Amino acid sequence: MSRIIGREKELKMLEKATKSETSQFIAVYGRRRVGKTFLIREAFQQDFAFYLTGVANINLQQNLSNFQRAMQKYHPDESAPFPENWFAAFGQLEELLSKSGKQKKIVFLDELPWLDTAQSGFIQALDYFWNSYASARNDIILIVCGSAASWMINTLIHNKGGLHNRVTHRIRLESFSLRECETFFQSRGGVFSRYQIIQLYMVMGGVPFYLDHVDVSMSASQNINRLCFQRDGLLTEEFRDLYTSLFNKAEKHLSVIETLSKKARGLTRSEIIDDTGLPNAGSTTRILNELEESGFIRKYFSFGKKEKSSLFQLSDFYSLFYIKFIRGNHALNENTWINGLDSPQQRSWSGYAFEQVCLAHLTEIKHALGISGVQTSSSSWINTGEGSRRQIDLVINRKDDVINICEMKFSINPFTIDKKYQAELQDKIDTFRTATRSNKSIFLTMITTFGIVRNMYSNSMVQNSLTMDDLFR
């Protein structure tokens, strides 16, 4: 397991499964490129009793042929006939496992959705294999993995038939945190400063496959230019493939992403429907759930509002960056990013992207505030009533009678609160207190890259000052 960066929670779950006295059915899913297959292979050192991976855009006969080849690999002393269907294939797998001398028999079915071709009977055969054979034993660990989130969520995890509630563990593999990114680069000999790591994170998030293509001998800006804007750069054409590989009829998912990319504050479900033309039906709810489960969008509540007023916000860093900068630009100017450093457009994007970095590290923020053990709820807030229109992107409502109002600022130097900004902050706090009628103490929390300059304005306003280092905890 030495090659695995982070993933402590997932590794503990997998280790626990190996020690269980009952058979385990583990579903691993998450966005493309996040490292699902790598995790399982490395965690078990490829010591599988059987391993099969699905292949996109092939038919039933080709899948069964691949199954037979896998059987020959794990059972070279015997020749099994070509399976007529998936029921026959899983029957052969049962025979293989019954003869195995392994104490724990780990079966890894990778890219599971691609095995379930139209009218193949795959899901029914998997159902029969688990319910009639594997679950009755105490030595089977069945691990299924897939990037196609819609299939994994709707067909497997929320299965209405024989596999209903049969998955014993769900692992939604998420992108690396900033701390894990730092460890990852260090393992490759990188010496990026944390400011540079955050710059890379704001473009590609913590997706291991993207990070693996970062050249540690170049600066963050050079890497962004090379990967996103130069001809044949890894991320120049990734966007559409990303969604079409994950979702059936991805055009509808893409329409939601496009709409949310234009509204930094986020949109309600009804606003998304109005802007995209999607129906006010369960199908739209399913699309939103799939995007949320896959980590592309974030659902969060507005302070003091009911769930129906909750907002959806684009949270995938690469998608936002692609729509904002890459699309339509890379072919015209391969040095787009380098030439535009510190431009108004880049500064505006950096501010919003840094806010998203902070929201993705809420656990680290609460730890830095010393409130990890305090019951909290996090939300945004927009003044929709009378008075000035004010917005707070992060409100931490605490059980200990305190509310943290968080302001997030990205800058290359310590951030200065001047007289004008101090007045804006005071007005925002006053408007919040009046509109919400809260009697709790309100602590202004500044989250910045390099901290704040201490002066008469910051001293009178700021209760907590966090820096980017706190996001790496």
N, C-alpha and C positions, 0 to 999 in steps of 0.2 A: 504493500500500500504506500510505499515511499514516494511514488510519482504523483499521488493524489494531493492536490492543493485544497485545503479547506474540507468542506463536505462532512464535518464532524457528526452532525445530526443524522445524515443519511447513512454514514458508515456504522453508527451505533445501531440504527434500525436493522441494517442488513446483518450485523453480527448477532443481534438478538434473535433474528429469524433462524440463524444456523443452530442456535441453542434451544429452539422451541421443541416441545414434545409433540407438536402436531404439525402437519404439513402447512406450508405457507404459500399464499398466492399474492405476489407483489406486483403492482402496476407502477411503472416509471414513465412519467411523461413531462413534457416541457417544450419550450420553443426550440426550433431548429438551431443547431450549432452550440447547444449549451453543455454538451458533454455527457449525455445519458449513457451511451454505449461505453464510452471510456470509463465511467464510474463503475459499471458492473464488471467489465473485463478486468480492471485493475483490482477491484475489491476482492474478487475471487481468484485472481491470478489465472484466469481463463480455465480454471479447474472445473469444467462443466461435465455433467453426465450426458448432456445433449445441448447443441447450440445450432439454431437456425435463424437466418435473417431474411426478411422479406425484401423483395426487389420491386421497385416501382414499374408500373406499366407492363407487367407480364401476365400471362393467363394462368388458369388453374393447372394445366399440364406442366408448364414450366416451373411453377411453384412446387408441384409434387416431385418433379425431377430433382430440384434442389434439395427437397426433403430426403429423397433416396440417397443422394450423394452424402448428405450429413449423416445418415444412418450408417453408410459404409465406413465413414471416418471413425465413428464411435463404436462400431461393431464390425471390424474388418474380417473377423473369422467366419462370419456367416453372411450369406447372400440372401437378402429379403427380396421378394418379388416387387415389381413396380406397383405402388399403391393405386388402386382404382379411384379412390376419393379420400377426403380428409378423415373419414371414420376409419378407413383401413390404415391410413398413415399413423393416426394416434394409437391404433391397436398395435402396430409394430413398435411404437415408442414405449408402450406399456411392457411389451416383452423385453425390450432393451433394459428398461429400468429395473424390472424384476430380477434380471440376471446380474445387475451391477453390484459390485462389492463395496461401493462407496457408502460411508456411514450416512452422509447427507447427499442426496442426488439432486443436483442443481440443474434445472432445465431453463435455458435462456432462449426465449423467442423474441428476437429483435425486429423492429419495424413491423410490428404485428398488424397494423391496418393494411399493409400491402399484401399480406397473406389472404386477407378476406376479400377476394375478388367477387364480382357479381355472380350470384347464384352458385357459389362454390360450396356452400354448406360448412364453411370453416368455423364460424362462431358456434354452430350447433355441435360440431365435433369437439371443439374445445370445451364446451359445456359438458358434454358426455364424459370426456377424459377427466376433467376435474371432479365432477360429482360422483362418477361411478368408480373411479380408481384412485386418483391422487389424494383427494380429501379423506379417503378411508384409511390411508396410511399415515405414518408419522415421520417419514423421512424424505418427503418431496418438498423442494423449494422451487416453485414455478415463478419465474420472473419474466414479465412481458413488458415490452418497451415500445414506445412509438412517439413520433413527432406530430403526427396528424391528430391534433388536439380534439377536433370535433368527433373523430371516431373513438378515441380513447375515453372521452368523457361520456358521450351519449350511447355508444354501442357496448362498451365494456363496464365502466365504473357505474353508470346509471342504467345498466341492463335491466329490462323488465321481465326477462325470462328466467332460464335456469341459472344464469350467472348473477342474478340479483343478490347483492350483498355478499358475494363470494370472495371478493378481493379483500384480503386480510390487512394489507398495508398499501397506502398510496404515497408515492414519492413524487411530488411536483418539484422537479429540479429547477432551481432558479439561477440567475446569473450570479457571478462572483460579487461579493461586497468589495469596497475599496481596500480593506485590509487584505483580502484574498488576492486582489489584483497586485498589490504591492509585493506580497509573498511570491506570487507567480513570476513577476518580472525579476525579482531577486534570484529566483531559482535558475533563471536564464542569464544571469550575470548583468542584469539591467541596473542602472543607478539613477533612475528617474527620481526627481524630487516629487513630493506629494502634489505640488501644484501642477506638474506635468501629467501625473497620473490622473488627476481630476479632469484635465483637459481631454485626455484620451477617453475617459469614462463618459464625458458629456457627449461624445461622438458615437461611441460604439457600446456603451454600457459595460457590463462585466461579462460579456459573452466570450467564453474561453477560446473558441475557434478564431474569432476576430483578433483577440489579444495575442494569440500564438503567431499571428502574421505581422505583429509590430516588430520593427527592426530596433533592437535596443541600442544600436550605435547611432541612431538618429534622434532628433528632438521630437517632442510630441507634434509640433506643427509640421515638421517634415513628414512624419508618418501619416498624419491626416491628409496631407497633400498627395502623398504617394498612393495610399489605399483608396482614397475617395475621389480623386480628380484626375489622376494620370491614366492614360489609356490602359485598359485591361487591369485596372486596380481592383482588388478583391471586392470592395464595397460599391463599385460604380453601378453594378447591375444586380445586386443581391436582393433588392427590395421586393420585386414582384415574385421571384422564386420563393422568397421567405414565406409569403402568405399562401401562394398556390400549393405549396408542399404541405401546408398545415391544415387547410380548410377546404371542404367541398364548396363549390360555387363561391370562390373567394372574392368575387367582385363586390358582394354585399359587405363583406368584412372590410375590404379596401375602402368602400364608400364611407364607412364609419371612421376609419383611420384618417382619411382625407378631411372629413368634416371636423374632427377633433383637433387636427393639426392647425386649424385656423382660429381656434378659440383656446387661448392659454388657460383661462380660468376653468374650462371644462363646460360640459353641457348636460342638462337633464335628459332623461330618456325621451320625453316628449319633444324636446328641442332637437335631438338627434333624428327623430322620426320626421319632423318638419323639414329639416335640412337635407336629409338623404332620400326622402320619399319611401322609406321602408314602411311596411304595414304596422299598424298598432296591434300586434299579435304576438303569440308565443314564439314565433320564428325569430322576431327581432330580439326578444329577451334571450333566446338561445345564442344568437350571434354575439351579443354583449357578454354573456357568460363565458363563451368560448374565448373571446379576446382577453377577458379578465383572467381566466384560468391559465392562459398561455403567457401572461405577463406583459401584454401589449398596452392594456389600458388599466387605469386605477379607478375604482369606485370609492368615493368618500362622501361623507355627510357634511352638510352645511350646519354650522353651530346653531342649535336650537330648532332645527327643522326636522320634519318626519322623513322616513326612508324614501317616500315617493319624490321628495325634493333632492335626493342625493345626486351628485354630479359624477360624470364620467370624464376622465382626463387621459390624454395620450401620455403614456409613461415610458414607452420604448424609445430609448435614446437614438438608436440608429434610424428608426422610422422618421422621427422628427427632424433629424439632421438631413436625411436624404431629401425629404420634401422641401425643406428650407433652402438647401444649398446645392446638393448634388444633381438633382434632376434637371436636365437641360443645360448644365454648365460644363461638365467635365470635357466634352468634346471641343468646346470653344476655347478653353483656357486651362491648360494642365497645371498651372501655378495659381489657380484661383484662390486657394486658401492662404498661401504665403503672401500673395500680393494684397490680400484684403485684411491682413492682420491689423487689429485695433480700429477697424472701420466701424461706423455706427451700426451697421447690420450685424457684424460679429459681436459687438458689445451687447446689443439687445438680445441676441440669441444666448450669449453666455450667461446673462442674468437669469433668464428663464430656465436654462438647462441646469444651472447650479441649484436653483430651487428644487428641481426634480431630483438632483443628487441628494439633497438634504432629505426630501420626503422618502427616498428609497432607503435612508439610513436613520429612520425614526428611533429604532432600538438604541443605536449608538448615541443619539441626541439625548434620550431620556437617561441613559447611563451617565453621560457627561453632566447632566443636571442633578444627578444623585437621586433620581426618582424612579429607578428601575423597580423598586418594591412597592411603589405607590400605585393604586388603581387609577388609570387615566383613560380618557377617550380623546382621540385626535380628529380634527375636522378643519374645514376652512370656514370663512365667514365673509359674506358680502352684504353690505347695507342696502336693503331693498325698500326701506321706508323713507321717511322724510329726512332732509338734511343732506350733507355731502355724501357722494358715492364713494365708499371706502371698501377696500378688500384686504383681508388677511389670509394668507395662503396656508398658515399652520397655526392652529389654536390647540393647545394642550390643556384640557380641562381635568384638573386633579382632584382626587378625593380629599386631599388635605387642605381644601378651601383656598386653592390658588389656581389661577389661570395664567399659563405662559402664552403670551402673544409673540410669535417668532417672526423676525424680519431677516431675510436671507440676502446677502450681498456678495457678489463676486467681483474681486478687484485684484490688481497686481501688487498693490501696496496696502498697508493698514487703512481701513475705511474711516473717513472723517464724517462725523455728524456736525453739520454747521447749523446756524440759526434757523435757516429756512426749513431744513429737513427735520430739525427738532420740533418745529411748530407743526409740521405734517404728522409726525409721530404722535404728538400730544392730541391733535385733533382726531386721529384714528382711534386712539385709546378712549377718548371721551365719547366719540360716536358709538364705539362698541359697547361701552358701559351703559349709555343711555338706551340704545336699541335693544340690548339683551336684558337690561334691568338686573344685571348680576351684582351681587354684593360681595363676591370673592375678591381677594387681593389680586391685582393684575401685575404680573412681572413682565417687563419688556426684555425679550431675549434676542440678542443679535448673533447671527451665525454668519461668519465671514471667512474669507480665505486666510487672512493674516491678522485677524483681530481688529480692534477699533482704536483710534487715537483718543487718548484720554484728554478731554477738555471740559469746559464748563457745561457744555450741552450734553455730552455723553454721561458725565458724572451725575447729572440731575435726572437722567432718564433711564439708563440701562441697569437692570438688576443682574442679568447674566450675559456674559460675552463668551461665545464659543468660537473656535477656529476650525479650519479644515482638519487639523490634527485630531480633533475629537471625533470626526467621522471615520477615522481609521482604527478606532478602538476594537 
